[in-house]
Structure formats: structure tokens, C-alpha cells
Amino acid sequence: MGRVAIIGVGQSAFVRGYPGSIKELAFEAFREAMDDAGLQRGDIQGSLICSAPEYDRQRSPAGVIAEYCGLNPQPTAYVESLCCSSTTGVRMAYGMITGGLHDCMMVLGFQKMSEITSAETQERMGRGADIQWESPFGTMMPAYYAMFARGFLHRYGASEEDLARIRVKAATYGQINEKAVYRKPVSLEQCMIADPVADPLKVFDCCANADGSSALILASEEKVRELGIEKPVWLMGLGSASAPVNLALRDEFSGFDVARQAASQAYGMAGVGPKDIDVAEVHDCFTIAEMMAYENLGFAEPGGGPELIRAKETYKDGSIPVNVDGGLLSKGHPIGATGGSQVRTIVLQLRGEAGAMQVKDPAVGLVHNVGGVGLYANVLVMGR
């Protein structure tokens, strides 16, 4: 198989209430990615439109968005795997390109969550679990992740303050990310005295719903040469796994085995290990999710995650910078756009174009994107 590169990236600002339609929202990221790559619509041979259903009122959004972006008559399709929909789109586009179906594809993720109320949003998130055996009992995302937080803190003797330190880091970098929802500093004290959401998680331990879009353009190595792309970022390794949706079938509540499996596959395919990663984007929908990711990705041994954040090793100048764009905790979490936003950050880092968020001379980057409560996981390893 030939190599595949990401040659264009785009993202809308993530906001709490986008005033336009999903078509207009998606177009913002599409336009930025096309400008970034210097392409015309005719260069895009197919598109994958990625989101989680039921948060907006449009059925079959792929056709509507492809039409608005001027991508007819090229084929399009809708991709859904909850919060990691757009990285699943990357996997599918990679397969189509290496399989010879297309040599240049658009992966566009979006979510306009403000079309429904917060209560409706929580109910739909709950239905991401099994509607027969779990969601009828009122389970929602904060409660699920609180169970994992309790399990982690109990198993490893970590503290709620360790989780709060992750939120402080997110706010540190959210302030300098013009695309983020929240751009204010947050102190450790503010985190610790914030209102509880689902014990031990408090307000600042939780990300916010948001409206947003992201767009990625993938191309074959031959197409990269043909287009004369100066700074392609190569997809070196792709890993993906799933886990039982019913938590009664899980073996533990202090980590996600699905992320370990996906990471192992991605590292193996790329021929690298955790110590080779220069910068990472991990799925921090809650502070505990980032903490578990440190360990599931091999950046720390089991139980070693708290020490990484205490020593600020996951800050921009640390040994393994993580979420130096503010992560979901600062950017917000427009479900279908989130994975593409993570990929965009790593692409900019590897090109040396991340501005104030730039890590010093990174060569290899990683994206860790989780769907649901560890139901799906995608891990991508990229290199310049």
C-alpha cells in the first residue's frame, strides 16, 4: 500500500450557539481546509461527513452538506461512531485511498448541539448506551465517567486535586486558542470548590457541549507529488477497537482497554512506541479521561498518571505535551467535529504552524479519540 498524507486542515470556531445552519457551519471548516491545501472542488474525489445523529434535525446530512460545499456528483457517505466519528472517517478515507478507489478525499465532521436543549442532549447521550439494559435507568455521561474516576482514585490513591490539575492545564492553553469556547484562566482553588456534577467530578472536570466543524483532506503519495504539497503530514499508524457497551461486561473501572488496544495497533503499524511521541491530543471529555489516557497510551505506567500532571510533564515544555490547544475541556466538544479538530492540531504542530501553542520541533504526533464511555477508540500516529 502507498502512503497517505493529510494535506489540508480546517476548523470553525467552537461556540455555544451557532446562529446558522449545519450546512453553513460545515462550510466554515471546508473552506479553511480547501484554502489550506490550495485545492479546487474538482480535486476532491469523495467525501465522508461525520457526526453523531439526533443532535440536529437534519436526516442524512451527508447529501445536504456535500451539495452545499459543491461536492456533487462525487460520492459521499455518512459516518457515525459517537465522539470518534471523524477519526473513523479518517480510517475509512485511508482505506479507500490505499485501496485505489480515490486519491484525494474530504473528511468533514460537524455537530450543532444547540438545536436541542441541554436536557435533550443528555438524554440522547444516555441512549449511546444500551437502551434495554442501561439508559432506561437514567445513566448519563458525567455519571459514567464519575464511576471511572471513583475506580481510578480508589485503585491508585490519586486525589481529586490531581484531576483539577488537568483542568488548570487545559485553561492555560485554552486562553491562547482562538477556536476555543472557554478562553479564561482557571485556578486550582476554583476547580476544587466548584459545584459537584457527579461525585467526584465537579463543574470544571467536565467539558461543554458546543457547535463546530472540522475538515481534513487526505491524499495518496502520488497525488501529494502531483499537487506539489510542501508540508504533507503522513499517517504512519492507525489503530481502532471496540468494547462491550454494557459496563457489566467490563473488567475494570480505572482505564479503557479499548484505548490500549487501539494504541498498540497504531504503534505497531507506525513502528514507534510511546517514548517516540513528541506531542499528543487525547480525548479529555472529563479530566479523568485525560488521566486514564496517559496510562492507556503508555506515557505512564498504571498509577503513574497523577505524577505526570503534578510534575507538569504534559505541559508544552514537558516530556510529553498533551492537549496544548486546551483540549475538549477548553475547546468544547461538538461531537462529530472533535476528532478532526484533534487531528488538525497535530498537523499544525508537525508543520511548525501552531503559533503560541507550538511545541519545540515535533516529528511524531498522536491523536487519541474515544467514543462513548470507552465503547470505541481510534488512535492515529502521524509524522512529518
Number of C-alpha atoms within 10 A of each C-alpha: 9 10 15 25 24 28 27 27 29 26 29 23 21 29 23 19 14 18 13 9 13 22 17 16 24 27 25 19 26 28 16 19 24 22 14 15 21 13 15 9 12 13 17 21 19 23 25 23 28 35 30 27 20 16 20 17 12 12 10 12 20 22 17 14 23 24 15 14 16 12 20 17 11 15 14 21 15 19 24 19 23 22 28 30 32 36 36 27 29 28 19 15 26 24 15 16 21 18 12 11 12 18 23 26 25 28 27 36 35 32 29 30 25 19 19 13 11 12 9 14 18 16 17 17 19 21 17 21 22 14 11 9 12 18 18 13 10 11 17 21 19 22 16 16 26 21 17 21 29 19 16 22 19 12 13 14 10 18 15 19 15 20 29 25 23 28 28 23 27 28 26 21 25 28 20 17 23 13 21 24 24 24 19 12 15 18 14 17 12 13 21 19 11 13 13 13 15 19 15 20 27 22 18 27 30 24 21 20 26 26 27 33 32 35 33 31 25 29 29 24 19 13 17 21 12 9 15 10 16 11 18 23 24 22 23 23 21 26 23 24 19 17 18 15 18 14 18 10 9 13 10 13 18 23 23 24 20 21 29 21 20 25 30 23 20 25 23 15 15 18 12 16 16 16 11 15 21 22 29 25 29 24 27 28 26 26 27 28 24 25 27 26 24 26 21 24 23 17 19 19 11 17 18 17 23 25 13 20 20 14 11 18 15 23 22 20 13 16 17 22 19 24 30 29 31 29 30 32 31 33 31 27 30 30 31 32 34 33 32 32 34 25 30 24 27 30 28 18 26 27 19 18 14 18 11 11 20 21 21 13 12 18 17 22 26 31 28 28 31 32 21 20 24 22 23 25 31 29 31 28 27 25 22 19
